[in-house]
Amino acid sequence: MSEKVKIGLLGCGTVGSGLVKILANHPLVEITKIAVRNEQRAQEIATNLAIEQSLFTWDINDVINDPEISIVVEVMGGVEQTKQHLLDAIAAGKDIVTANKDLLALEGSELFAAANKAGRRIMYEAAVAGGIPIISTLEQSLAANKIICLQGILNGTTNYILDLMKKEGKAFDEVLKAAQDLGFAEADPTNDIDGHDAAYKVAILASIISGKQVDVNQIYREGITKISKVDINSAHKRGYEIKLLGMIFNDEDEIDARVHPVFVPQDNPLASVAMENNAILVKADAADTLTLIGKGAGSLPTASSVAGDVLMLARGNSIAPVTSESFAKIKAMDEVENSFYIRISMHDKLGVLRDLGEAMLKHKANVKFIDQYDVHGSEAHADFLIDPIKEKELKAIIKDIEAMDSIKAVESVIRVL
Ligand SMILES: NC(=O)c1ccc[n+]([C@@H]2O[C@H](COP(=O)([O-])OP(=O)(O)OC[C@H]3O[C@@H](n4cnc5c(N)ncnc54)[C@H](OP(=O)(O)O)[C@@H]3O)[C@@H](O)[C@H]2O)c1
């Protein structure tokens, strides 16, 4: 039998441990070195995984410079230092597999340029939606299609929080705390709840879809911290569920790419994606519509994608990365058109609805319905949906509504799919 392809690991935490388990005794590949922080960590991990402690090193260069290793798997996270380690590994002739979306979204262009120049390959299936094979679907299976649009639940933590808010009728803070206690949300949840993590993934996907580099800083992002129980109930009552979506619409000369909460119609497959699951709906010109649903994180699901990349490389296959050096033009958010859900609190007096109607007329916005409820003494609430208008028009409408004497506050504005 021919010799196994030798693999080196940088990091051995949640994903790395999963990979060790999946590739144990594999006939084609063999993990021969694992870099961790120090000797003590090596001992702990070796005991937990029941593997030889001699596999471990606490010097990353031992992996990068090992002439027998042909594939370096980066599962340690981090951006600046990690980039340098991977550039060193590429210079040392290694192919790379990484699960690191932050690194790819922020520094991918430099890494891919270095890999192309050196004739090496970088694979990153696990960087977007963990165990869901979305990168290979776009790059291989749908390679002959033009992708018209992609909409995805790309962050498990926020989906878990929104799902529990709906099912248990609890407030955002309460559910976030429970998610942190259960390990579904990090101690500092900013990256997830403010939409940054999903924006990194959108940048990676938009780059594949457009065939160009994408500047992640241009991706509009809005998180879920302002979503209230009232919004979730209102959405549900009207036939929608609220989801944090990453969305990419592929126009001819620009890309509309963004992350924000959305009212998703209940008959859309994304509406019923529960708990910490991820899901991606793709519309392609030939294949039409397909939806992938699965685990967006977790040890074995994520390691499954990493292992798939490792085996692709070991068999001599790989996916051609984006080679264009030009940047995709990202559509300005002000020019994007959406339908909107608006919820207001107002003084319960004559003429409020007429004033609202006039504001809509002024901006040529078509109101689908208006629902007044919860009238307590002199205060009332109302919510309504308006047909698609440009974001800049919406801002002008909100400004006019806020200036009305009869309006107490615009409580919520959420886009509708
Ligand atoms: N977890 C998931 O479900 C998931 C899903 C998709 C993508 N990813 C991505 O996969 C990567 C790894 O995630 P993870 O969840 O496996 O993280 P993790 O559990 O924190 O594991 C990271 C491992 O790397 C080690 N490490 C960090 N910096 C190091 C350094 N400078 N030198 C040596 N070892 C170092 C850590 O050591 P210590 O334990 O000593 O700190 C730890 O063993 C990240 O880029 C993450 O974004 C993760």
The ligand as a Gaussian input file, in Angstrom:
#p B3LYP/6-31G(d) Opt

LIG

0 1
 N      -16.173000      25.408000      16.992000
 C      -16.908000      25.403000      15.890000
 O      -17.974000      24.832000      15.863000
 C      -16.411000      26.087000      14.651000
 C      -17.236000      26.124000      13.504000
 C      -16.753000      26.702000      12.335000
 C      -15.504000      27.263000      12.327000
 N      -14.740000      27.258000      13.458000
 C      -13.427000      27.874000      13.408000
 O      -12.454000      26.876000      13.666000
 C      -11.344000      27.449000      14.334000
 C      -11.092000      26.684000      15.626000
 O      -12.251000      26.771000      16.433000
 P      -12.416000      25.878000      17.753000
 O      -13.832000      26.047000      18.161000
 O      -11.885000      24.528000      17.546000
 O      -11.504000      26.705000      18.775000
 P      -10.944000      26.209000      20.169000
 O      -11.787000      25.130000      20.727000
 O      -10.699000      27.415000      20.984000
 O       -9.564000      25.545000      19.762000
 C       -8.465000      26.290000      19.332000
 C       -7.241000      25.499000      19.662000
 O       -6.091000      26.170000      19.149000
 C       -5.156000      26.332000      20.205000
 N       -4.384000      27.536000      19.955000
 C       -4.832000      28.796000      19.865000
 N       -3.821000      29.627000      19.611000
 C       -2.718000      28.874000      19.555000
 C       -1.342000      29.137000      19.338000
 N       -0.927000      30.373000      19.120000
 N       -0.476000      28.120000      19.348000
 C       -0.899000      26.851000      19.551000
 N       -2.183000      26.521000      19.762000
 C       -3.073000      27.531000      19.766000
 C       -5.996000      26.425000      21.461000
 O       -5.201000      26.150000      22.588000
 P       -5.745000      26.437000      24.076000
 O       -6.832000      25.459000      24.297000
 O       -4.547000      26.198000      24.928000
 O       -6.193000      27.856000      24.096000
 C       -7.022000      25.351000      21.163000
 O       -6.528000      24.071000      21.377000
 C      -11.685000      28.922000      14.546000
 O      -11.124000      29.685000      13.503000
 C      -13.201000      28.943000      14.457000
 O      -13.708000      30.189000      14.014000
 C      -15.164000      26.677000      14.608000

